[in-house]
Amino acid sequence: MKEINRRDVLKGLGVVSAAGLTSQVACHNQQQPTQPQAISPKAVVPPGTLLNIVLHGTYAIILEHGKNGKSVTLKAPFVSDHVYYAATADLDAAGEVIWRQTSWIFQNTSFAVDIQGSSSSMAVPNPASLQTDRVIIDWDLSKIKGYDIHNPPYHSVSLPWPDGIYPLRADHKNTLTGQTLKDNNVAPKQIPTVYVLAYKFATYNTPTFKDNLGFDRPIPVGSDGVMRLHLFAEPRDHGDCAVPNMALDALRRLFIRETGTLDLSLVVKNNAAVPPDVTGMPTGVDHCEERSTGELSIPCSKFMGYTAAAKKVEDGRATTDNTDTICTDSGHPRNCMAVIINSSIS
């Protein structure tokens, strides 16, 4: 498979707002925020009281809980055609995303998002009754022993326990199969391609994250009071449709079991871009924040029109004789998904 370089990434990112995401990724040591367009004064929450961390692409979202407390670890597997970066964001009056600062995430790095004083109110998942609106498995039921030192993640992120995890932009046509799902007695009704981890605060807060130089960068408060951090681990475009399980296979290899490996496989029936959610959105999340790296050149004002064709294909209201063309024409990697792993630590 062709090696992806930073110039290729810029082609995929396109032009995003004034001096926006592309220029900051190109000059990845530059951390000056972009100048906002006309900012809407409409507040969603009191300033600095909500942080949304938006995950795009392939992550193991490991929920760790036990007598020593609760926390979350994100592990992004190494996938040859993926790009990895973080970006803070705001919205302007027209609903366009304004990228404030971006930072490459380098291989073999680990960092923490420093979040102090959040409510951490999300309930611990019950292994006997796992949710079906997301892809979630249990550490013990899956017979996981630990992490494979021969297949380390590309990078890891440490987070406190959130107030909620919300699945977005879910694939309703393709399905997951494998013994691991049977071991967990769970059958996901959908495969989300975006997840939002929400953190709520009683008073104004200023979380920070590490940039690629190791400096703590504040996550700015948006014009609507919401703080936004996007983490990307996905192809610069639609990915390689010929190997739909490439990313999922890399995620499975992060873990070792008592015998064998995690058995999860994506059964592909539709390669069209997954339509974004527009209703029932988590507080402070705009549908335009569901765009993948390969879609960032599409203005928010045109994003719904772009995905309307994909929605017709998914609903069966339109057909095509060439699923490869659907995939190639799409900027959305339908086969890049995250897996939540519930882990009780004694």
N, C-alpha and C positions, 0 to 999 in steps of 0.2 A: 504494500500500500504506500502511496506517495507520502513523504514526510511533509507535514504542514509547517511553514515558517511564518514569521510575524507579518511579512508582506502579504502572504495569502490571507491571514486573519483580517488585515485591513480591508481587503477586497470584500470579504464577507460582511464586515461590520458596516461598510458604506458610510454615508454622511449622516450623522445623528446630531441635530440641533447645532446651534452656533458654538464653534470650538468645542464640540462635545466629546462623546466617548471615543471616537476614532483618534483624534489628536492626542488625547491623554494616554491611550494605549500605545500609540506610536512613540510618544515620549514618556516612557513608563516611569521615569524617575521624577517627572514633573507632577506636583500635587496641587497646583493652583486650581481652585474651583472655577467652573465656567460661569460666564455672566448669564443671569437668568433673563428670559424674555418677560413679557408682561405677566407678573405673578398674581394668581388669584388670591384674594384676601379671605376666601371662604375656609373656615377652620372645621376640620373633621373631629378633632379632639383638642383639649387644651395643649398648648405647645410643649413638646418634649415628654409627653406621657404615653406614647406608643411607638414601639420599634417593630418594624416588619422586616424580617430577613427572608428574602425570596431566593429559593434554590432552583436553578435551571440545570437539568441534565442528570448525570449519573452520580448519585451519592448513596453510601450506606449511612442512614440516619440512625445512630445507635442510642437508644434511650436507656440510660443506666440508673438504677435506683436500688436502694438498700438501706442498711442501718447507718451508713456513712453519708447519706444524702442522695440527691438526685442531680443528674447532669446529662448533657447531650454531647456526643462526639460525632462529627461528620468526617467520613473518610471517602475521598474521591479516588477511585481506582485509576491507574494509568491506562489510557486508551490512546493509541497512536495518532488518531486524527482529532483528538479533543484539544480545545484551548481552555485555559484556566485563568480566571481573573475575577476581581471584586470591583464593585462600583457602587457609589452612593448616588442617590437620585432625589429629584423633586419633580413636581408637576407645574406646568404653567397654566395660564387662564384657559387655553384651548384644550387642555388635557394632554399635551405633549410631554414626554418625559425629558427632563433636563438632567443630564449626567453631571454630577458635581465633581467627583474625583474618581479616578480608576487606578488600579494597581494590578500588574501581573502577579499571579501566584506561581512561585517557582517550585520545581520538583524537589521532593524530600524535605519539605518545610512543614512546620506545625505552628499554629498561632491560635490565640484565644481572642474572642470578642469580649471585651471587658464590659459587662452589664451588671450594674449594682442596683439592688433595691427593687427588682421586678417582683410581681406578685407570685409567679411560679405556680399558678393555680390549676394547671392541666392535670386531669386525673391520670393515674398510672394505668396503662392498658391491662386488661384482664386476659391472661393467656387462654382462659376457657371460652372467651367470647371476643375474639379479635375483630376490629372494624373491617368492613368489606368495601368501604369507599376509598380505600388506600391499599397499597401493597405493604403489608406488615406481617412479620413472622416473629416467633418467640425464640430466644437464644437456646433455652433448655429443650423445648419441644423439637427444635431443629438439630439437636445434639451437637451444637457448636462447642468446640473445646477452646478455641482461641484464635489468634491471628497468625497467618502464615508469614513467617519472617522472610521467606523466599519470594513473596509477592507483596511487598509493602505498598501502601497507597501512594498516589502521586503527592497528595498533601492531606493534612488533617486540620480540623478546626474544633476547638473546645468552646462549648456554650453552656450557660446555665439552663435549668429546666424552664420551658416556656409556659405561657398561659394558654397556648393552643397551637396545634399544627393543622393547617388547612390544605387539602388537596385541590389543585386547580388544573384546568385544561386537560381533562381526563379523556383517554382513549377508550371508547365504548365498543370498538369493532374488533380489535385484536385482543387476544387472551393470553393468560399465563397458564402454564401446566408444569407438572413435576411432582416428585415424591415429597419435596419439602412442604408444599401446600397441603398435601394429605396428612403429613405428620402434624401440621398445625391445625388441621380441621377447619381450613379457611379457604374460601373461593372469592377472590376480589371481583366485585361487580364492574370495576373500571380500573384503568391504569393511568394514574395522574402523571403528567410530565412536568408539572411545577408544584412545589410545596412552599407554603408560607409559615414560618415560625414567628408567632406574635408574642411580644413582651410588653406588658402594661406596667405603668408606674403611677404612684399616687401623686407625685409632684414632678416638676421639671427634672429631666435627667440628661446626661451627656455620655452615652456609650462610646467606646472607641474600638478600633480594629487596627491590626498591624499591617502596614504597607510592605511593599517588596524590599524596602531598605531597613525594615525592622522598627520603624517609628510608629508611635501610637497616633492614629488619626481620628479625630472626632467624627461621629456620624451626624451630619448637620440636620437641624430641625427644618422640615419643609414648610412651605407657605401655608399648608393646611394643618400644621402642628405635628405631622407624622414624620418619623425618622425612617429612612429606607436604606437597606444594604442588600445588594444583589450579589449572589455568588454563582458563577458560571462554570460548568464542567461539561462541555458538549462540543460537537463539531462546529466549525464556522459556517456550515450550511446544513444540508439535509442528512449528512452522514452517508455511509456506505450501505445502500439498500440490499446489496447482495449478501451481506453478513449481518442480519438484523440482531443477532444475539451477541455481537462482539463486545458491546459495553456491559451487558448483563453478565457475560462470561467472566469479564475482568473483575466485576464486583464479586462474583461467587468465589473467585480465587483468593480474595482477601482473607478468607476464613478457612480454618481446618476443623474437621469433624472427627467423631470417634471412628467412623469408617467413611471413606468416600468424600465427596464434596457436596455442597448445597446443590440441590436438583431443582433448578428453575429455568424455564425456557419460554421464550416469547413465540407465540404462534401468530404469524402475520397474515392477515386477510386484506388489509388496506394500508397503503403507503401514503395516502394523502395527508396533508397537514391537519393536525387536530384543531378544531375550532376552539377559540378561547371562550372562557366563561364571561358572561356579562351580567348575570343576575346572581343573587346570593353570594356576593363577593365578601371576603373578610373586610372588616373596617380598615379604611385607609389604603386599600389596594385597588388600583385602576386596571381595567382590562388590558391596557397597553403595556403594563408591566409584565404581562405573560409572554411577550415576544421573546423568541430565541435569538441567539447571536446572528443567525442567518437572516433574520427578519428585521434587524435594527435599522436598516436603511429605509424601511417602509414607514412613512409618517403615521402617527396614531390615527389621524383623520381618515386614512385610507386602509387601515389595518382590517377593519371589519369587512370591507369590500373584498379585500384580498382573501380572507378566509371564508367568504360566503360560498365560493366555488367548492372548497373542500367540504363545507357543511352539506352541500347538495350531494356530493359523492358519498359522504358518510351516511346520509339519510336514505340513500337509494333513489334520490330524485334526479340524479345524473350518473352516467356511467362512462367508463373509458375502457378501451381494449388494451391499454398499455400501462400497467401499474408502475413500471419503471419510470415512465415519463412523469407520472404524478409525483413520484418521489423526487426526481431530478428537478422538476419545476418548483418544488417546495423548498422554503428555507427552514422548515421545521423538522428536527430530527425525531420522528415519531417513536423510534426505538430506543431513545435515551430516557431511562426512568430511574427513579430512586427506590430503594427498599428500606423500610423502617424495621429496625430490629429491637425488640423489647428484651431487655436484659436485667434480670434481678440479681444483684450482687449481694451475697451473704456477708 
